[in-house]
Each structure stands twice: as C-alpha cells, then as structure tokens.
C-alpha cells in the first residue's frame, strides 16, 4: 500500500533526495504532536489514548525515526560505498510514515481505532526502512564495517522497541517499560552516538586515532543499564556514572575546539558534551529517587533525548539541508539564533524536572517548555522548509 504521486510531482524537487520529505514530515510532526500534548495536558482536549504514551510514541516514532531515516537514506549508501537509494524505495517508506502519522494524529483526537491503524502503518514503514538499510549493509564490499554495523544494530533495536510498543498498546501493557528503555538507550541514543562519533570528529578535522573499543563498551553499558532498570527502577545510576566518565573522557580525547567559532560545529560539539552531563545528572537524580522517592519527571531520559539527540538533530538537519541544496555551508544570524534556542529548550525541560522534584506547581513552567519546543521547530521550518521543498537559495 502506498500513495500514488502524479508523474510530474514524483519527479519534483521535493522528492528528489530522501532527506527532504522525511525531514519535513519529522518537523511537522514535532510541532503537531507537541501542540496536541500541550492541549491535552491542560484539559483543553481529551485524548482517547494515554497522554504520556502519545507523547512518547510521537517523539520516538513520528519525529525522530523519520528524521533518522532522512539522514540514513542519504548517508548510509555513502558510508558503505553503494549506489544511492532508488526514489521508489524511499517514497514507499515515506508514504507509510506520512499516512500512518496522519491517521495516528487523527486517532488521538477522534477515536483510538484510528490510532491503532496509524501505529501499524508507521510500524510497517519502519520495518521497510530498516530492511532497506540491511540490504545496503549486506551488499557493501567495504572492509571496515564497524560503524555501519552499530548503526544497523541500533535500527534493529528500534524496530524491536516499536514492536514491543505495539504489543503493549494492543495486548499486554506491562511491556511498555521495556519498550521505552530499549527505544531510548539501544535505539535513539546508540544510533545517534554511532553516527556522531564518526561524523563530528571528521567535520571538526580531529586527527585523533579512532577508538575501536568505544561502541562495543558503550553498547555493553547500555545493556547493563536496561537490565538494572528492569530489576529495580532507578538502580542504573551506577552504570550511568560510568557512562558519564567513559564518554566524557573519550570526547575530551578528540580535542574538539569548544566553544567553536563556527556555529555549525558549535551545535554538534554542544550536543556531544550533553552526553556526560546528561548521564551524570540522570545518575544523581536516580540515586536521590532511590533513597528518598523524590520524583524527577523522567529527567534522565529527557536530558539525553533533548540535550544530545534533539540538539544534534537540529545541527545535522541544518548541515544536510544546506549541504545538499547547493547553499553555502555556513550558519547566518537566524540559524545561529535557532541553535541557541535549542539550548533554551533543553534547560527549560531540566528546570521542569527540578521544579517537580521540589514539589512546586510546574504547570506554567511545563507549558512554557512545551511552547519553547514548538517555537524551535516552527522557527526552523520557517527558515528551511523552502530550501527542502523548493530548493530555495538562502544567500
């Protein structure tokens, strides 16, 4: 099942490269899911589905997964020295994500039946996207496949987490916790880190020798994190402290110039530094929760998701959009402002967690943090959608 695009539009600029439709869809979903979440949280709108699960699913599978596919469908063939993706392949995957997103979002307003259909369509799209990457991996004749192995493995964990989410939503609710843990750590984090540890030192002209033990050690620590959380909630703080130290030491070894005068590098370096900070803050919060029962409103996952993953998404998204549209690879004042705003969004979400832990009334701050997120994505869309859709030249 896929949408039929008319012949001329099928060859239009918008679908000429895989990152264009996928980025546009991811950013539109980032705005829509957060508006719906904001309205439901304030009682303006009653969601027929669980609001927290809606928020989680929207962020992981409607925003970050299409954004990852945008990036990987463009770069994976380059990483593996294989031919570029056929347009029919990625349009088919895009169609499923597009239809699934619309039906899921409609379902969140109208009826859970729609949500269910949307979930299944997005899952099929995710499965097809992963199979395309797997096929590329199988056909490459490259000697060094280490980085692409970890990228593909994390995509497979993403699919497993997605499947567990579906099973939990339809049949067996207790699986939701496991689905969340796998999706955050072995999918979103591992995938983003596998790409970042390859690309950021390269963009930054870091001449440091590659650490081949880095990804296997990170993977093992993430598995231990999930096992500990599965045994006793919040007990993974020990692993998170090790992770903060291990990755922090590795990033310092790369000798990245910080703060970098080039905003396109500054944003990527900032994202990396959020990793040790995020794991450290998360470890401290989880330790306090374990001792006192204080609730930090998912601080650990939000610092990693927003500090590292959303920051790098904005950084890489901007780079790919500029670089593949014939625009000069530099950030103007507006783009730099968008980069600074990402950090405002991250800090606001951290403040929400601290306010919750201190048992303040968080509603105003919570709403402001959601609005700050919506402003970020609207702002980026306003700046770059014309480049993605029509190939606009910015200079």
C-alpha positions in Angstrom: 0.0 0.0 0.0 1.5 3.3 -1.0 0.4 6.7 -2.2 0.3 7.3 -5.9 2.1 10.5 -6.7 1.4 12.0 -10.1 4.2 11.6 -12.6 5.4 15.2 -12.7 5.2 15.6 -8.9 7.0 12.3 -8.5 9.9 13.9 -10.3 9.6 17.2 -8.5 12.3 18.7 -6.4 10.7 17.8 -3.1 11.2 14.1 -3.6 14.5 14.3 -5.4 16.5 13.4 -2.4 15.4 11.2 0.5 16.2 13.7 3.3 13.8 16.3 2.0 10.3 14.7 2.5 11.4 12.9 5.7 12.8 16.0 7.4 9.7 18.0 6.5 7.5 15.2 7.9 9.6 14.9 11.1 9.4 18.6 11.8 5.7 19.0 11.1 5.1 16.0 13.4 7.3 17.6 16.1 5.0 20.7 16.0 1.7 18.8 15.8 2.4 16.1 18.4 3.5 18.8 20.9 0.5 21.0 20.3 -1.8 18.1 20.9 0.1 17.1 24.0 0.0 20.7 25.3 -3.7 20.9 24.8 -4.5 17.6 26.4 -2.2 18.2 29.4 -4.1 21.4 30.1 -7.5 19.8 29.8 -8.5 21.7 26.6 -8.7 18.4 24.8 -9.4 14.8 25.9 -7.1 12.3 24.3 -8.8 8.9 23.7 -5.3 7.4 24.2 -2.9 7.7 27.2 -1.3 11.2 27.0 2.2 10.1 28.2 2.3 7.2 25.7 1.0 9.5 23.0 3.9 11.9 23.8 6.5 9.2 23.8 5.3 7.5 20.6 5.0 10.8 18.8 8.5 11.8 19.8 10.2 8.5 19.1 8.4 7.1 16.0 6.8 10.2 14.3 9.6 12.7 14.9 13.0 11.1 15.5 12.5 7.9 13.3 11.6 9.8 10.1 14.5 12.3 10.9 16.9 9.3 11.3 15.7 7.8 8.0 16.1 11.2 6.3 19.8 11.2 7.4 20.5 7.5 6.9 18.8 7.1 3.5 21.2 9.9 2.3 24.4 8.9 4.1 24.2 5.1 4.5 24.9 4.4 0.8 27.9 6.8 1.1 29.2 5.2 4.3 29.1 1.8 2.6 30.2 2.9 -1.0 27.0 1.6 -2.5 24.7 3.2 -5.1 22.3 5.9 -4.0 18.8 4.8 -3.0 16.1 4.4 -5.7 13.4 7.0 -5.4 10.6 4.4 -5.5 12.1 2.7 -2.4 12.2 5.7 -0.1 8.9 7.2 -1.4 7.2 3.9 -0.4 8.6 4.2 3.1 7.8 7.9 3.3 4.2 7.2 2.2 3.6 4.8 5.0 5.1 7.2 7.6 3.0 10.1 6.1 -0.3 8.2 6.1 0.4 6.5 9.5 1.2 9.9 11.1 -2.0 11.5 9.8 -4.2 8.6 10.9 -2.4 8.3 14.3 -2.8 12.0 15.0 -6.4 12.0 13.8 -7.0 9.0 16.1 -5.6 10.9 19.1 -8.4 13.4 18.5 -11.2 11.2 17.2 -11.0 7.5 18.1 -8.4 5.1 19.4 -9.3 2.8 16.4 -7.6 5.3 14.0 -4.6 5.4 16.4 -4.3 1.7 16.1 -4.3 1.8 12.3 -1.8 4.6 12.3 0.5 2.6 14.6 0.5 -0.4 12.3 1.2 1.7 9.2 4.1 3.5 10.8 5.5 0.2 12.1 5.4 -1.3 8.5 7.2 1.9 7.2 9.8 1.5 10.0 10.3 -2.2 9.1 10.7 -1.4 5.4 13.2 1.4 6.1 15.2 -1.0 8.3 15.2 -3.7 5.6 16.5 -1.2 3.0 19.4 -0.3 5.3 20.0 -4.0 6.0 20.1 -4.8 2.2 22.7 -2.0 1.7 24.8 -3.4 4.6 24.6 -6.9 3.1 25.7 -5.7 -0.4 28.7 -3.5 0.6 32.1 -4.8 -0.1 33.8 -2.4 2.3 36.4 -3.9 4.7 35.7 -1.7 7.7 32.0 -2.1 8.5 32.2 -1.3 12.2 30.3 2.0 12.3 27.6 0.8 9.9 27.2 -2.4 11.9 26.4 -0.4 15.0 24.1 1.9 13.1 22.2 -1.0 11.6 22.1 -2.8 15.0 20.5 0.2 16.7 17.9 0.5 13.9 17.0 -3.2 14.6 16.7 -2.4 18.3 14.4 0.5 17.3 12.2 -1.9 15.4 12.1 -4.3 18.4 11.1 -1.5 20.7 8.5 -0.4 18.2 7.1 -3.9 18.1 7.0 -4.1 21.9 5.2 -0.8 22.0 2.5 -2.2 19.7 2.2 -5.4 21.7 1.9 -3.2 24.9 -0.7 -0.9 23.3 -2.9 -3.7 21.9 -2.4 -6.7 24.2 -0.1 -6.5 27.2 0.5 -3.1 28.9 3.4 -4.2 31.2 5.8 -4.4 28.2 5.7 -0.5 27.9 8.5 0.0 30.3 10.9 -2.4 28.4 9.8 -0.8 25.1 10.7 2.7 26.4 14.1 1.6 27.8 15.2 -0.1 24.6 13.9 2.7 22.4 15.7 5.4 24.4 19.1 3.7 25.0 19.6 1.0 22.4 17.8 2.8 19.6 17.8 6.6 19.9 21.0 7.0 21.9 23.1 4.2 20.3 22.1 5.2 16.8 22.8 8.9 17.3 26.1 8.3 19.1 27.2 5.8 16.4 26.7 8.5 13.8 28.1 11.3 15.9 31.3 9.6 16.9 32.0 9.1 13.2 30.9 12.4 11.8 31.6 15.1 14.4 35.4 14.5 14.7 35.5 14.2 10.9 33.7 17.6 10.4 35.9 19.1 13.1 39.2 17.9 11.5 40.1 16.0 14.7 43.1 13.9 13.9 42.8 11.6 16.9 43.1 7.9 16.3 39.8 6.1 16.3 39.0 4.1 19.5 37.7 0.8 18.2 36.5 -0.3 21.7 34.3 2.8 22.1 31.0 1.4 20.6 31.2 -2.1 22.0 31.8 -0.8 25.5 29.0 1.8 25.2 26.7 -1.0 24.0 27.5 -3.2 26.9 27.0 -0.4 29.4 23.6 0.4 27.8 22.5 -3.3 28.1 23.5 -3.3 31.8 21.6 -0.1 32.3 18.4 -1.7 30.9 18.9 -4.9 32.9 19.3 -3.0 36.1 16.3 -0.8 35.4 14.3 -4.0 34.7 15.4 -5.4 38.1 15.0 -2.3 40.2 13.8 1.1 38.9 16.4 3.8 39.3 19.2 1.4 40.2 21.0 2.1 36.9 22.7 5.2 38.4 26.0 3.2 38.8 26.1 2.4 35.1 25.2 6.0 34.2 28.1 7.4 36.3 30.5 5.0 34.5 29.0 6.1 31.2 29.4 9.8 32.0 33.0 9.3 32.9 33.8 6.9 29.9 32.2 9.0 27.2 33.3 12.3 28.7 36.9 11.1 28.7 36.6 9.9 25.1 35.1 13.3 23.9 38.0 15.2 25.6 40.4 12.9 23.8 39.0 14.1 20.4 40.3 17.7 21.3 37.3 19.4 19.8 37.6 23.2 19.9 35.0 24.5 22.4 33.3 26.8 22.1 33.8 26.7 18.4 33.6 30.0 16.4 31.7 28.1 13.6 28.0 27.7 14.8 27.6 24.6 12.6 30.3 22.9 14.6 29.5 24.6 17.9 26.0 23.0 17.9 27.4 19.5 17.3 30.1 19.8 20.0 27.5 21.1 22.5 25.3 18.1 21.7 28.2 15.8 22.5 29.0 17.5 25.8 25.4 16.9 26.9 26.1 13.2 26.9 28.4 13.0 30.0 26.4 15.9 31.6 23.1 14.1 30.9 24.3 10.7 32.3 25.7 12.4 35.4 22.6 14.4 36.1 20.4 11.4 35.5 22.6 9.2 37.8 22.4 11.8 40.6 18.6 12.1 40.1 18.0 8.3 40.1 20.2 7.9 43.2 18.1 10.5 45.1 14.9 8.9 43.9 16.1 5.5 45.1 16.9 6.9 48.5 14.0 9.3 49.0 11.3 8.6 46.4 11.6 12.1 45.0 10.2 12.2 41.5 12.2 14.0 38.8 9.7 13.6 36.0 11.9 11.5 33.7 14.9 13.9 34.0 17.5 11.2 32.9 15.8 10.4 29.6 15.0 14.0 28.8 18.5 15.3 29.3 19.8 12.7 26.9 16.9 12.9 24.4 16.9 16.7 24.3 20.4 17.7 25.2 22.1 15.3 23.0 19.7 13.9 20.4 17.4 16.9 19.6 20.5 19.2 19.6 22.3 17.0 17.2 19.2 16.6 15.1 18.9 20.3 14.6 22.7 20.5 13.9 22.8 17.7 11.4 19.4 18.6 9.9 20.7 22.1 9.2 24.0 20.8 7.8 22.4 18.2 5.5 19.7 20.7 4.3 22.4 23.4 3.5 24.9 20.9 2.0 22.5 19.1 -0.3 20.8 22.2 -1.7 23.8 24.0 -3.1 23.7 26.6 -0.3 26.9 27.7 1.4 27.8 25.7 4.4 27.5 28.5 7.0 25.1 29.5 9.6 23.7 33.0 9.3 22.4 35.0 12.3 18.9 33.4 12.2 20.3 29.9 12.1 22.7 30.7 14.9 19.8 32.0 16.9 17.9 28.7 16.3 21.0 26.9 17.7 21.0 29.0 20.8 17.2 28.4 21.2 17.7 24.6 21.2 19.7 25.1 24.4 17.0 27.2 25.9 14.5 24.4 25.2 16.8 21.8 26.9 17.4 24.0 30.0 13.7 24.7 30.4 12.9 21.0 30.4 15.6 20.4 33.0 14.1 23.2 35.2 10.6 21.5 34.9 12.1 18.3 36.4 13.8 20.2 39.2 10.6 22.1 39.9 8.7 18.7 40.0 11.3 17.3 42.4 10.9 20.3 44.8 7.1 19.8 44.5 6.4 23.2 43.1 3.4 23.8 40.8 5.0 23.0 37.5 2.1 23.8 35.1 3.3 27.3 34.0 6.9 26.2 33.5 5.8 22.9 31.9 3.6 24.8 29.4 6.4 27.3 28.7 8.9 24.4 28.0 6.4 22.9 25.5 5.8 26.2 23.8 9.6 26.8 23.6 9.8 23.4 21.8 7.0 24.3 19.4 8.7 27.7 18.7 12.0 25.9 17.9 10.5 23.7 15.3 8.3 26.4 13.8 11.3 28.7 13.6 13.4 26.0 11.9 10.6 25.2 9.5 10.1 28.8 8.6 13.8 29.1 7.8 14.5 25.8 6.0 11.2 24.3 4.6 11.5 26.4 1.4 15.1 25.0 0.9 13.8 21.4 1.4 10.6 21.8 -0.6 11.7 24.1 -3.5 15.5 24.3 -3.3 15.5 27.9 -2.3 18.9 29.6 -2.2 19.4 31.4 1.1 22.2 33.9 0.2 
